[in-house]
Amino acid sequence: MNHPLFPVFHPESIAIIGASEVPGKAAERRTRSLIRGGYNGDIFLINPKRDILFERKAYPSVLDVGKKVDLAMIVVAPRFVPQAVAESVKMGAKGIVIITAGLGETGEDGKKIEAEVLKIADEGGAKIIGPNCSGLFSASTSMNLLGIPPIKKGPLAIIAQSGNIIDSLTHYAEMRGMGLSTIISVGNAIGVKFHEYIEYLSQDDDTKVIMMYMEGIKEGSRLVQVARRVSTKKPIIILKVGRSKAGMRAAASHTGSLAADDAIVNAAFKQAGIIRVFNVDEMFDVAMCFANLPLPKGKNVAIISEGGGDNSVAADNAEVYGLEVPVLPSSAQEKIRPFLLAGMPAGNPIDYGGTAEENPDMINKIAAVLMEEPVVDSIYITGFFGGFKEIIAPHVGELEEKTSQALVDLVKQHQKPLVVHTSFANEPFRSMKILHENGIFVTPSSERAAQCLSYLSHFSVNRDKLKNASLVKTNGVNVDMTREILRKVKEAGRANLLETEARELLALYGIKLPRAFLATTKDEAVKAAKEIGSPIAMKIVSPEIIHKSDAGGIMLNLKEEREIQEAFEKIMKNAEKVTASSKIMGVLIAPMAPRGQECIIGMVRNPQFGPVIMFGLGGIFVEVLKDVSFRMIPLTDLDVDTMIKEIKGYPLLAGIRGEKQKDIAVLKDIITRISQMAVDHPEIREVDLNPIIAHEKGASVVDARILIG
Amino acid sequence: MNHPLFPVFHPESIAIIGASEVPGKAAERRTRSLIRGGYNGDIFLINPKRDILFERKAYPSVLDVGKKVDLAMIVVAPRFVPQAVAESVKMGAKGIVIITAGLGETGEDGKKIEAEVLKIADEGGAKIIGPNCSGLFSASTSMNLLGIPPIKKGPLAIIAQSGNIIDSLTHYAEMRGMGLSTIISVGNAIGVKFHEYIEYLSQDDDTKVIMMYMEGIKEGSRLVQVARRVSTKKPIIILKVGRSKAGMRAAASHTGSLAADDAIVNAAFKQAGIIRVFNVDEMFDVAMCFANLPLPKGKNVAIISEGGGDNSVAADNAEVYGLEVPVLPSSAQEKIRPFLLAGMPAGNPIDYGGTAEENPDMINKIAAVLMEEPVVDSIYITGFFGGFKEIIAPHVGELEEKTSQALVDLVKQHQKPLVVHTSFANEPFRSMKILHENGIFVTPSSERAAQCLSYLSHFSVNRDKLKNASLVKTNGVNVDMTREILRKVKEAGRANLLETEARELLALYGIKLPRAFLATTKDEAVKAAKEIGSPIAMKIVSPEIIHKSDAGGIMLNLKEEREIQEAFEKIMKNAEKVTASSKIMGVLIAPMAPRGQECIIGMVRNPQFGPVIMFGLGGIFVEVLKDVSFRMIPLTDLDVDTMIKEIKGYPLLAGIRGEKQKDIAVLKDIITRISQMAVDHPEIREVDLNPIIAHEKGASVVDARILIG
C-alpha cells in the first residue's frame, strides 16, 4: 500500500515524549500497552527527569535517541507540545500522535497552539493525529498506543472522536470474541481528517468493516466523496451524535465540534452509502454482522419460529425496518409443509410449533428449503432456539447442537445470511456457542435481528446502485459571462443580484425561463405585455428593494391595458417611497405561470459540507412540514433521482387524483445546472428558485434570488 | 375483591378434564405443574381410561368427583369440548379454561363448537378462558396451569394471546430475578375478553404492572374505556402486533384474529393511556422499571458519565424519546463543579471524566445534588460504571460497590428514578448485583435506558392528564327528530342521506350551517341567491346521484342572475341524463364559503373499536400525507384537544405566516356533536363533513355526507 498514512500505522520506531511510570496515568498506561502489546520496532521513551523507565533507558529529549523516529506520541503539557512536535519532525517522524488535551477544545489559546503545531508538522511532512485523542492501535504491527489491555486481531476498524466509545467498542469486541484491525482516536482532528482515515482503511486488507464515532464533521464534502467510493467496497458504519439540542451541547463541550444540521448529515450519509447507527451496542452488532455474514442479494426475508407470537413480532420488525416478508411460492410451501403440524402456516412467516420443540432438526430442514428458494434473500429464526432443552426436555439439548451446526453449514454452503433471535442468546449453551463462533448473529432482541438484516440488505442493494451512479454533467453553460456579471455585481458593492441579473445567470446556465421584459415606462410595460400575452405579473427591479412584496412592488394577474398602466404607476410610486428614483431600474413584465405544482430548488453553502442543494414542494410543504431533501454537491444521477423521490409530497409530482405526472426531467435538469453553477462560482453563496411551477411539460421559474459574497 | 373473575383465580378446587401422564404432552405438563406448584385446594384428575394418575385417583368423568368443582381445565379433542363444558357447569364451575386448540382459529366448524360452548357456559354462569390457550397462573393461590416450571411470585401480571410470548416473558423474569402475580393465556378469547382481565387485575393488590400481548382486539371500545380508568392507577403495557402486512398475516393465522388498522390501534392506546411497546424484551424492561422505580414528576432528565461520547449518545437518545435535558441552574452547577476536573461540563450532560474513574464516589455525590435539584425529574448514568475495576484498576471495584449502595439509598430517600447504562450491565460484578437487586434498572443499551425513562415520564405526566379528563357533553341536540328522519330514509330504502337531510341532522345536533335553500325552479334559485347574497354554490339533490361532481351536478362561484339561471338548467339537464326526473329533488343553493383553512371531520364504525372520529386538514393533507388523527367515541375533553393538536398541519390552524388563529373551539364543538350523534344513533354508519372551512370566527360546513345501515 502506498497511502500517506501507511507509515503512521506501520512505523519501524516509536518515541513516547512524556513517557511515565506513575501507575494509571495516561502516559504510563500507553507506554505499558505499547511495550507489552508485542510491538516489534524500536521504542524510545523520552522524559528529561528520568534515566530509566520500564527497565529501559530513557532519553532527555527525542533529539538524543540517535536513530530515525517514524512515529512520535506526545503526552506533555499543552505549552510543551509545539517543541515536541518540532523535535519529532527533526527526527524524521512521519506521524505524530498528540494525546495532550486542553487545546482547541478549551478556547482560543489552545487553538493558537494547534495552529502552530499544524504549521510545523505540515512543513516537516508529518501527519498530526489528535490532539486530545487517546491513541492508535494497529493489529498488523501489534502497536497499542491506547493504554488498554491487549486487543484480539480481527476484521473491524474503529475511528472515533471519543476515548470512551473506543473503550466500549473494545469491551463489546472482547465479550463477543471479535477482533480488531485498527483503532484510531481522532480527537480534535486538526491534522488528519475522517475521510483520510477512511481512505487508508479502504486500502487496508486486514479491515473488512469501518466503524466511526463522530461528534463534529470536518471537510464533510471530502468525506462524502471518499465514502461514496469506499462504500462500494466496504461498509462504513457511523454513529454521529448531535441529533438533539442537548446532544449537540454535549458534543460541543467535548471536542469543541461545531454542530451540523442533522437533516444535512442524514442526507450526506445517505448519499455516500454510509450506514448511520445511533447507539454503540447497535454499531457493534451491525459491524459484527457485516464482518461475519454473507450479504443478502435483496430485501426479502423468511421468518421461522415455533410460535405465532414471535413470528408476528418478527414480521412487524422486518417491515418496520424496510425488509419485505414475501409470501413463499406454493412450490416452496409444499416442500416445507411436511415439517409442520397440519394447518400450520408455511407461507412466511413459517410456524413449526409443536414439531421442532421435540426435534429441532425441523429447523435446519426448513432452512435448507429457504436457502434454495430464490425469492428468499435472508433467513430470520425467532423464538426459543437454544432453550428447548430447558423448556421441553434435557435430551433436546444435543439435538439443538446438531441443528446449530447444520445451520452454520447451510450459511457457508449457500452464502445467504441467517440471524437468530432467542431469549437464550446469551446463555452458556453449546448450541449458542456453535452459532456465535461461526459468525451467525444471535441476539436476545428480535428488533435488533431485524435491524441488522435490514442494514445488510440495504447496504447490498445500495452498493449496486452506487456502483452504477455517475456524476452528472451539464453542457451549454457559459462560465465566463456568468463570472463577468458576478464581478460587476460585486464591484457595485451588492450582495443581492437583481432579478434581471439572476435571470441572466440562469439563462447562461441553460435554464429556460418564461420571456420577460424590463419596462421603464408605462408604454414599455403595455408593449411588453402585448409581446408576452396576458395575464402578466409585474415586479419592481431595484437593488434597494429585496422584499419586493412588502414594498408593494408586485402585482399579479393583470390583463387590460389600463390595469397594466395603473399597476406600473402604483409600483413605481410605492418604490419611490422606499428608495431614490435613481435606484429603480424599472418593472419586470413577466407572464403569469400556468397552473402546476409549486416547487423550490435552492443552494446554500454549509460550513461542514460546502455547497448543498435543496429540493421541495412549495408553501406549506416547506414551511409547515419541512418536507425537503438535501444533497451535497457534486451530485450523481442517483442523487438527483432519489432527492426528488424521497420527499413525502412526491405523489403530487408523480400524479394523483387523475392529474398527469409533472415534468420531473426538467426539475432534474434545473437541479443539475444549479449544482454546476455552485461548483463553477464559489462566490455564489445562495440560490433560491422559489417558486418553480412544474407543468406536465416544462417548468416556470417564477422567482429567482441569487446572493454572492 | 368482588370481581366476577375472582373465583377463576382463587378456586377451592380444580378439575383437569383430559389429565394425562404421557411425558411432554400438554395435559401432562399442566397436570404436573399444578400438582408440583404448591396449589392447596382439591385437584380432580379426569380421564375415563385411567384409574390412577400421578399416584392419585382418576375419575372417569367430572360428574363423578362428588364435590363442587370451582375451576375446570379442559384438554380434550375439539369434539368432546362441549360435553366437558356442560359437565363442568353442572358441577358448579365458575371458570372453565379450555386448552384445546383447533377450534375457531381453524375455520367454521371450530367456530360452531365455540358458539355452542359459549352458550352452555353463559347459561351456567361460568366464565370461559380460551380456547386455544395455554392456561393460567395465579401467585396468591400457587395455581400453575401453564405446564411450565415454578414461577417466582412478584408484582408483574401477564395477559397474552400467545403461549410463546408467555414463555419468553417468564424466561426474562427468571433471568432478571423478577416475580409474577398472574399469567393469563387468553387464546381465542371467546368468553372473557382482554378488558375484563384488565379490570380484574386493576383490583388485584398483588399486581403492580399489567403486561399484555395482543394479536387481535375484541371489544376495543370497552378496552379503551376500562384501560382509560385503570391507567390512572396502574400502568398497562401492551405489545400489539400487526403493524405490518406480514405481521397481520402471521397474527391472523395464529389465533384467527382480524387485523385492525394500526393507526386506529395507536390512537385507541394513546387515548386510554396504554403504553405501547413493540418487542418482548422491551416490554419486560419497561414493566420491570414500572415495578421497581419511583415515577418521575416530569420529563426532565439529568445525564452523567465519565465521557463526552456516552453523554452525547445519551442526550440524543433522551431527546429522541421525548425527554428534556435541561441546562441545570447555575446554583446546581456550582454544587457539582467541585466533583469535576476544571473546565469539564457541569450543565447537563455532566462529564466527571478523569475523577470518578479512580474514585466513583464522585458519581453518588453528583447524583445527590441532582436528587435535591427540583428541575431534575430523573437521573441517567451512562458509561462504564461497574467496569472501572477492569479498565482502571482492581481496587476500584470495592469503591464501585459502595457507590452502587449509595445510589440505591438515594433513590429510596428521594423517590426519583435512576437508570444506569453500562456495557458491564450483565457482568457478574457485585456493584451491578447491588443495583439489580434493589430495583435500579441497569442495561447494556443506552437507547433502552432512555426509552424506559421516557415511558415512566410519559406515563406519569399523562396519568395526571387522564385523571383530570372528563367525557365531553353536548346540549341542544334533538335525538327524536333525528331518529324520525333516519327512519324515513330507511323506509325509503336509502343508505345515503340527501344533502338536505344531512344538513337537517347537523342542525338538529346544534351544528351551525351556512343558510341554504332547495330550489326546484330557476326562479326559486335566483330568489334564494338574492336571499343569501352572491357568490353562491349550486348542487344537485337526488337520492340517485351520490357523486355529484362526476354527474355534473355542482357549479360554483355564481354571481349574476343569468349565470344562476343557466347553471340551474345545466345541472338539471345533467341530472336527467343519469336519473329520472321524479328522482330529482332540486338544486341546493348555498353561499360560497369565505376563505379559511380546509378541514375534515369524519365518523366511521370500526369492527374492533366501534365508532371512531377522525380529524384532519383537507386535500393533500389527507390524500397524500395521511395527516389525520383518530379517537374512539366517547371522547373526553383531553381527546378532543389532543386530536386537533397532534396533526402535523396544526400550525395552519394555530396561525403561521402572520395569519390569525382559526376558530379551533368551533371545530372542537363539531367533533363533540358528531360523536354524540354516533352514540345516539347506532344506525348512522358514516359521517363525512368534507370540507369544513375554518375561519377566524366560526366554520362553514361546505359538504356533508351521512350514511346509514
Interface residues (C-beta under 8 A of the other chain):
Chain A: P23 G24 G102 T106 I148 A160 Q161 S162 G163 N164 I165 D167 S168 H171 Y172 M175 Y213 E215 L239 V241 G242 R243 S244 K245 A246 G247 R249 A250 A251 S253 H254 T255 F278 N279 V280 D281 E282 I303 S305 E306 G307 G308 G309 D310 N311 S312 V313 A314 A315 D316 N317 A318 E319 V320 V325 V327 G343 P345 G347 N348 P349 D351 G353 E358 G383 F384 G387 E390 I391 I392 A393 S423 F424 N426 P444 S445 S446 E447 I620 E623 V624 L625 K648 G649 P651 L652 I656 R657
Chain B: P23 G24 G102 T106 I148 A160 Q161 S162 G163 N164 I165 D167 S168 H171 Y172 M175 Y213 E215 L239 V241 G242 R243 S244 K245 A246 G247 R249 A250 A251 S253 H254 T255 F278 N279 V280 D281 E282 I303 S305 E306 G307 G308 G309 D310 N311 S312 V313 A314 A315 D316 N317 A318 E319 V320 V325 V327 G343 P345 G347 N348 P349 D351 G353 E358 G383 F384 G387 I391 I392 A393 S423 F424 N426 P444 S445 S446 E447 I620 E623 V624 L625 K648 G649 P651 L652 I656 R657
